[in-house]
């Protein structure tokens, strides 16, 4: 061994991590570190940024949380209602008695596939299945700018400040890549989420939601709310007793080859889901529909000119999504159709498609999302919405710099779009 770990690190992780070199871990300065329940320990990076382990063992009624990120991001997170008003997330991680009733699934062993979440009753589209706060969060930029001899001990330091039950639940997650155990847990189980004013991409590890297996045509969907620091899972179609509940690990609109590459690279298996195991001619037809979806989406996203066929194209987009059983992104098709009929000045069709979009967007992004609320305005009062009888940018009906991107990352003005 080239050097010894700092005493504080060895105290937290006795005999579980052997340092190959002396980590440059140092203690953050200042007297008040709230809401963190331990003094943050930090490491330098090649970019000049500091990365620190911020932990709160009392977060979410004692579930705890460990975050490895920059002090600036941690400061922003500390302002979120989840930290500033702990009562606002009371019961979030209660699997036994969730607010919506007993769990509609149970975890069962599956031959050759580990475990799966199996429905124990009929579940209808839109039902909430699970909600969970992350146990472990890591800034992805750190992987390129912090040496492993510093990064790995800092991560272990953070994990070992979690409550024991949460820590053991985290370390028990499936792994496939080998190497450092925490890195392997993240590679296999982490979800992406943006945090901070600079929208820095982080790994979110949610041990319970990670138990849902993958299907490229899933029956459930998740989204993350950064204010409540909670990830939610809802059914996207009716699910029947004995059916496995599945989520999508990749981009819903990837072609067969793209899906296989992404899944094998990130999770180490070849997908044999309900769409990927189809005969070659059906896979080719599916890929062709996905190509048409991409072309239509780009065309409908171009508001520099107004095509007389916009409404028909939008409804074709919806039909293609439905043929592909893409129950989640079809929300964007409903949205496009609502906007297209508003441009045509057809109030009845605008309200119908906007209503469908609101229902779908509530599952996709949540009822409080900006886009969901905007479509609610269109549904209730189409004639006062900015899209009503819109003729083009020359009339100033829509601000070209307005943010419409649905994810957490704000869109650049040059990339502004309706959906």
C-alpha positions as CSV (number, residue, x, y, z in Angstrom):
1,X,0.0,0.0,0.0
2,X,1.5,3.4,-1.0
3,X,-0.1,5.3,1.8
4,X,-2.7,5.3,4.5
5,X,-6.3,6.5,4.3
6,X,-7.1,9.5,6.6
7,X,-8.2,8.4,10.0
8,X,-11.7,9.7,9.5
9,X,-12.1,7.6,6.4
10,X,-10.8,4.4,8.1
11,X,-13.2,5.0,10.9
12,X,-16.1,5.1,8.5
13,X,-15.0,2.2,6.4
14,X,-13.0,-0.2,8.5
15,X,-11.3,-2.9,6.4
16,X,-13.8,-2.5,3.6
17,X,-11.7,-0.4,1.3
18,X,-7.9,-0.5,1.0
19,X,-6.4,2.7,-0.4
20,X,-3.7,2.3,-3.0
21,X,-2.5,5.9,-2.4
22,X,-3.2,8.7,0.0
23,X,-6.5,10.3,-0.9
24,X,-6.4,14.1,-0.9
25,X,-9.6,14.2,1.2
26,X,-10.0,17.4,3.3
27,X,-12.7,18.6,5.5
28,X,-15.0,21.4,4.4
29,X,-14.6,24.7,6.2
30,X,-17.2,26.6,8.2
31,X,-19.2,26.0,11.3
32,X,-22.7,25.4,10.1
33,X,-23.1,22.6,7.6
34,X,-26.9,22.2,7.9
35,X,-28.9,20.4,6.5
36,X,-26.0,17.9,6.4
37,X,-25.6,15.8,9.5
38,X,-21.9,15.2,9.0
39,X,-19.1,17.6,8.1
40,X,-18.6,17.3,4.3
41,X,-15.3,15.8,3.2
42,X,-14.0,16.9,-0.2
43,X,-11.5,16.2,-2.9
44,X,-9.9,18.4,-5.6
45,X,-10.4,17.9,-9.3
46,X,-8.5,18.7,-12.4
47,X,-11.1,21.4,-13.3
48,X,-10.5,23.3,-10.1
49,X,-14.0,22.3,-8.7
50,X,-14.3,20.7,-5.3
51,X,-16.4,17.6,-5.0
52,X,-17.7,16.8,-1.5
53,X,-19.7,14.1,0.3
54,X,-22.9,15.7,1.7
55,X,-25.0,13.4,3.8
56,X,-28.2,13.6,5.9
57,X,-29.0,10.5,7.9
58,X,-32.4,11.8,8.9
59,X,-33.6,12.7,5.4
60,X,-37.0,11.3,4.4
61,X,-37.9,10.1,7.9
62,X,-34.6,8.4,8.5
63,X,-34.1,6.8,5.2
64,X,-31.1,9.0,4.7
65,X,-29.3,10.4,1.6
66,X,-25.7,10.7,0.5
67,X,-24.7,13.2,-2.3
68,X,-21.3,13.5,-3.9
69,X,-21.3,16.8,-5.8
70,X,-20.0,20.4,-5.8
71,X,-20.8,22.7,-2.9
72,X,-22.8,24.9,-5.3
73,X,-25.1,22.1,-6.3
74,X,-25.4,21.0,-2.7
75,X,-26.4,24.6,-1.7
76,X,-29.2,24.5,-4.3
77,X,-30.4,21.1,-3.2
78,X,-30.6,22.3,0.4
79,X,-33.2,24.9,-0.7
80,X,-35.5,22.3,-2.1
81,X,-38.8,21.6,-0.2
82,X,-37.6,18.1,0.5
83,X,-34.8,19.5,2.7
84,X,-36.3,22.8,3.8
85,X,-39.7,21.3,4.7
86,X,-39.3,17.6,5.6
87,X,-43.0,17.2,6.3
88,X,-43.6,17.7,2.6
89,X,-42.2,14.3,1.8
90,X,-43.6,12.4,4.8
91,X,-44.5,8.9,3.9
92,X,-42.7,9.0,0.5
93,X,-40.8,5.7,1.1
94,X,-43.6,3.8,2.9
95,X,-44.0,0.6,0.9
96,X,-46.3,-1.1,3.5
97,X,-48.9,1.6,3.8
98,X,-48.6,4.0,0.9
99,X,-51.2,6.8,0.6
100,X,-52.9,5.1,-2.4
101,X,-53.4,1.7,-0.6
102,X,-51.6,-1.6,-0.3
103,X,-48.9,-2.4,-3.0
104,X,-50.4,-3.8,-6.2
105,X,-47.4,-6.0,-6.8
106,X,-45.0,-8.4,-5.0
107,X,-41.4,-9.3,-5.7
108,X,-41.0,-12.9,-7.0
109,X,-38.1,-14.9,-8.3
110,X,-38.1,-15.4,-12.1
111,X,-36.3,-18.3,-13.7
112,X,-33.0,-17.2,-15.1
113,X,-33.9,-13.5,-14.5
114,X,-33.4,-12.9,-10.8
115,X,-36.5,-11.2,-9.4
116,X,-39.4,-9.3,-10.8
117,X,-42.3,-7.1,-9.6
118,X,-45.5,-9.1,-10.4
119,X,-49.0,-7.5,-10.3
120,X,-51.2,-9.1,-7.6
121,X,-54.4,-7.4,-8.8
122,X,-55.6,-5.4,-11.9
123,X,-53.9,-2.1,-12.2
124,X,-55.4,0.6,-14.3
125,X,-53.5,3.1,-16.5
126,X,-52.4,6.1,-14.4
127,X,-52.2,4.3,-11.1
128,X,-49.2,5.1,-8.9
129,X,-47.1,2.1,-8.3
130,X,-44.2,3.4,-6.3
131,X,-42.5,6.5,-5.1
132,X,-39.0,6.7,-3.7
133,X,-36.3,9.2,-2.7
134,X,-32.7,8.5,-3.9
135,X,-30.3,7.0,-1.4
136,X,-27.1,8.0,-3.3
137,X,-26.4,10.7,-5.8
138,X,-23.2,11.4,-7.7
139,X,-22.2,14.1,-10.1
140,X,-21.1,12.4,-13.3
141,X,-18.6,15.2,-14.1
142,X,-16.5,13.9,-11.3
143,X,-15.6,10.7,-13.1
144,X,-13.6,12.6,-15.7
145,X,-12.0,15.1,-13.3
146,X,-11.2,13.3,-10.0
147,X,-8.5,10.6,-9.8
148,X,-9.9,7.2,-8.7
149,X,-7.6,7.1,-5.6
150,X,-9.5,10.2,-4.4
151,X,-13.0,9.6,-5.9
152,X,-13.5,6.0,-4.7
153,X,-12.8,6.6,-1.0
154,X,-15.0,9.7,-1.1
155,X,-17.9,7.6,-2.5
156,X,-17.4,5.0,0.2
157,X,-17.2,7.7,2.8
158,X,-20.6,9.0,1.7
159,X,-22.2,5.5,1.5
160,X,-21.0,4.6,5.0
161,X,-22.7,7.7,6.4
162,X,-26.1,6.3,5.3
163,X,-28.2,4.5,7.9
164,X,-27.3,0.9,8.0
165,X,-30.6,-0.4,6.6
166,X,-30.3,2.0,3.6
167,X,-26.7,1.2,3.1
168,X,-27.2,-2.5,3.0
169,X,-30.2,-2.1,0.6
170,X,-27.9,-0.1,-1.7
171,X,-25.0,-2.5,-1.6
172,X,-27.4,-5.5,-2.2
173,X,-28.4,-4.2,-5.6
174,X,-27.6,-6.2,-8.7
175,X,-24.1,-5.7,-10.3
176,X,-22.6,-6.8,-13.6
177,X,-19.5,-4.8,-14.6
178,X,-17.0,-5.8,-11.9
179,X,-14.5,-3.4,-10.3
180,X,-15.3,-1.1,-7.5
181,X,-18.6,-2.2,-5.9
182,X,-20.1,1.2,-5.6
183,X,-19.2,2.1,-9.2
184,X,-20.7,-1.3,-10.3
185,X,-24.0,-0.5,-8.4
186,X,-24.2,2.8,-10.2
187,X,-23.4,1.4,-13.7
188,X,-26.1,-1.2,-13.3
189,X,-28.8,0.7,-11.4
190,X,-28.5,4.5,-11.6
191,X,-31.0,6.8,-13.3
192,X,-30.0,10.2,-14.6
193,X,-31.2,13.5,-13.1
194,X,-30.1,17.2,-13.5
195,X,-29.3,19.3,-10.5
196,X,-28.1,22.9,-9.8
197,X,-28.3,26.1,-11.8
198,X,-25.9,24.7,-14.4
199,X,-28.1,21.5,-14.9
200,X,-25.3,19.2,-14.1
201,X,-26.1,15.5,-14.8
202,X,-26.0,13.2,-11.8
203,X,-26.5,9.5,-11.1
204,X,-29.5,8.8,-8.9
205,X,-29.6,5.5,-7.2
206,X,-33.1,4.4,-6.0
207,X,-32.7,0.8,-4.7
208,X,-36.4,-0.1,-4.8
209,X,-37.4,1.3,-8.2
210,X,-34.2,-0.3,-9.5
211,X,-35.9,-3.7,-8.9
212,X,-38.3,-3.1,-11.8
213,X,-37.0,-5.0,-14.9
214,X,-36.7,-3.7,-18.4
215,X,-39.0,-3.9,-21.5
216,X,-38.6,-1.7,-24.6
217,X,-42.4,-1.6,-24.6
218,X,-43.1,-1.1,-20.9
219,X,-46.3,-1.1,-19.0
220,X,-45.0,1.4,-16.4
221,X,-43.1,4.7,-16.5
222,X,-41.1,6.8,-14.0
223,X,-40.3,10.5,-13.7
224,X,-38.2,12.4,-11.1
225,X,-39.4,15.5,-9.3
226,X,-36.3,17.5,-8.1
227,X,-38.4,19.6,-5.7
228,X,-39.6,16.6,-3.7
229,X,-36.4,14.7,-4.5
230,X,-38.8,11.8,-5.4
231,X,-39.1,9.4,-8.3
232,X,-42.6,8.3,-9.2
233,X,-43.7,5.2,-11.1
234,X,-47.1,4.9,-12.7
235,X,-48.9,2.4,-14.9
236,X,-49.1,3.5,-18.6
237,X,-51.6,0.8,-19.5
238,X,-53.9,-1.6,-17.7
239,X,-51.8,-4.4,-16.0
240,X,-53.4,-7.7,-15.1
241,X,-52.7,-10.1,-12.2
242,X,-49.6,-12.2,-12.7
243,X,-48.2,-9.8,-15.3
244,X,-44.7,-8.4,-14.6
245,X,-44.4,-4.6,-14.1
246,X,-41.7,-3.3,-16.4
247,X,-40.0,0.0,-17.2
248,X,-37.8,1.1,-20.1
249,X,-34.1,1.5,-19.4
250,X,-33.4,3.2,-22.7
251,X,-34.8,5.9,-25.1
252,X,-38.3,4.7,-26.1
253,X,-37.7,5.7,-29.7
254,X,-34.5,3.9,-30.3
255,X,-34.4,1.4,-33.2
256,X,-33.7,-2.3,-32.6
257,X,-30.0,-1.9,-33.2
258,X,-29.7,1.2,-31.0
259,X,-31.6,-0.5,-28.2
260,X,-29.5,-3.6,-28.3
261,X,-26.3,-1.6,-28.3
262,X,-27.4,0.6,-25.4
263,X,-28.7,-2.2,-23.2
264,X,-25.6,-4.5,-23.7
265,X,-23.2,-1.6,-23.1
266,X,-24.9,-0.4,-19.9
267,X,-26.4,-3.5,-18.4
268,X,-24.5,-6.4,-20.0
269,X,-27.4,-8.3,-21.5
270,X,-29.2,-8.7,-24.9
271,X,-32.8,-7.6,-24.8
272,X,-35.4,-10.3,-25.6
273,X,-38.4,-8.2,-24.6
274,X,-41.8,-8.3,-26.2
275,X,-40.7,-6.2,-29.3
276,X,-37.0,-7.3,-29.5
277,X,-37.8,-11.0,-29.8
278,X,-40.1,-10.5,-32.8
279,X,-39.2,-12.0,-36.3
280,X,-36.8,-9.9,-38.4
281,X,-39.5,-8.6,-40.8
282,X,-41.6,-7.3,-37.9
283,X,-38.5,-5.7,-36.3
284,X,-37.8,-4.0,-39.7
285,X,-41.4,-2.7,-39.9
286,X,-41.1,-1.4,-36.3
287,X,-37.8,0.4,-37.2
288,X,-39.5,1.9,-40.2
289,X,-42.3,3.3,-38.1
290,X,-39.8,4.7,-35.6
291,X,-38.1,6.4,-38.5
292,X,-41.4,7.9,-39.6
293,X,-42.0,9.1,-36.1
294,X,-38.7,10.9,-36.0
295,X,-39.4,12.6,-39.4
296,X,-42.9,13.7,-38.3
297,X,-41.8,14.9,-34.9
298,X,-39.1,17.1,-36.5
299,X,-41.5,18.5,-39.0
300,X,-44.1,19.3,-36.4
301,X,-41.4,20.9,-34.3
302,X,-40.7,23.4,-37.1
303,X,-42.8,26.5,-36.5
304,X,-41.0,28.7,-39.0
305,X,-43.8,27.8,-41.5
306,X,-47.3,26.5,-41.0
307,X,-48.1,23.4,-43.1
308,X,-51.7,23.0,-44.2
309,X,-51.3,19.3,-43.3
310,X,-50.1,19.9,-39.7
311,X,-53.2,18.5,-38.1
312,X,-53.2,15.4,-40.2
313,X,-49.5,14.8,-39.6
314,X,-50.0,15.1,-35.9
315,X,-52.7,12.5,-35.9
316,X,-50.5,10.2,-38.0
317,X,-47.8,10.7,-35.4
318,X,-50.3,9.6,-32.7
319,X,-51.3,6.5,-34.8
320,X,-47.7,5.5,-35.3
321,X,-47.0,5.8,-31.5
322,X,-50.0,3.6,-30.8
323,X,-49.0,1.0,-33.4
324,X,-45.6,0.9,-31.7
325,X,-47.2,0.5,-28.3
326,X,-45.3,3.5,-27.1
327,X,-47.8,4.4,-24.4
328,X,-45.4,7.0,-22.9
329,X,-44.1,9.2,-25.7
330,X,-47.6,9.2,-27.4
331,X,-48.1,12.1,-25.0
332,X,-46.0,14.2,-27.4
333,X,-48.3,13.2,-30.3
334,X,-51.4,14.3,-28.4
335,X,-49.7,17.6,-27.6
336,X,-48.8,18.1,-31.3
337,X,-52.3,17.4,-32.4
338,X,-53.8,19.8,-29.8
339,X,-51.4,22.6,-31.0
340,X,-52.1,21.8,-34.7
341,X,-55.9,22.0,-34.3
342,X,-55.5,25.2,-32.3
343,X,-53.6,26.7,-35.2
344,X,-56.6,25.6,-37.4
345,X,-59.0,27.3,-35.0
346,X,-61.0,24.1,-34.3
347,X,-62.0,24.4,-30.7
348,X,-63.6,21.0,-30.2
349,X,-60.7,19.0,-31.6
350,X,-58.2,21.3,-29.8
351,X,-59.8,20.6,-26.4
352,X,-60.2,16.8,-27.1
353,X,-56.5,16.4,-28.0
354,X,-55.4,18.7,-25.2
355,X,-57.4,16.6,-22.7
356,X,-55.6,13.5,-23.9
357,X,-52.3,15.3,-23.7
358,X,-52.9,16.4,-20.1
359,X,-53.8,12.9,-19.0
360,X,-50.7,11.5,-20.7
361,X,-48.4,14.2,-19.5
362,X,-49.5,13.7,-15.9
363,X,-48.2,10.2,-16.2
364,X,-45.1,11.3,-18.1
365,X,-44.0,14.3,-16.1
366,X,-46.5,14.9,-13.3
367,X,-49.4,17.2,-12.9
368,X,-47.3,20.1,-11.6
369,X,-45.0,20.1,-14.6
370,X,-45.0,23.3,-16.6
371,X,-45.9,21.6,-19.8
372,X,-48.8,19.7,-18.2
373,X,-50.2,22.9,-16.7
374,X,-49.9,24.8,-20.1
375,X,-51.8,22.1,-21.9
376,X,-54.4,22.3,-19.2
377,X,-54.8,26.0,-20.1
378,X,-55.2,25.0,-23.7
379,X,-57.8,22.4,-22.8
380,X,-59.9,24.9,-20.8
381,X,-59.6,28.0,-22.9
382,X,-58.2,27.4,-26.4
383,X,-59.0,30.8,-27.8
384,X,-56.7,32.6,-25.3
385,X,-53.8,30.2,-25.8
386,X,-50.8,31.5,-27.7
387,X,-51.2,28.7,-30.4
388,X,-54.8,29.8,-31.3
389,X,-54.9,30.7,-35.0
390,X,-51.1,31.1,-35.0
391,X,-49.8,32.0,-38.5
392,X,-46.0,32.0,-38.0
393,X,-43.2,33.8,-36.2
394,X,-43.7,37.0,-38.2
395,X,-46.9,37.7,-36.2
396,X,-45.1,37.5,-32.9
397,X,-47.7,35.0,-31.6
398,X,-45.0,32.9,-29.8
399,X,-41.8,34.1,-28.3
400,X,-39.0,32.4,-30.0
401,X,-36.9,32.2,-26.8
402,X,-39.6,30.6,-24.7
403,X,-38.5,27.4,-23.0
404,X,-40.6,24.5,-24.0
405,X,-38.3,21.5,-23.5
406,X,-40.0,19.1,-21.2
407,X,-37.0,17.7,-19.4
408,X,-35.3,19.3,-16.4
409,X,-32.7,20.9,-18.6
410,X,-33.7,24.3,-19.9
411,X,-33.7,24.6,-23.7
412,X,-31.5,27.0,-25.5
413,X,-33.5,29.7,-27.5
414,X,-32.1,28.4,-30.8
415,X,-33.5,24.9,-29.9
416,X,-36.9,26.1,-28.7
417,X,-39.8,23.9,-29.7
418,X,-43.3,23.1,-28.8
419,X,-42.5,19.5,-27.8
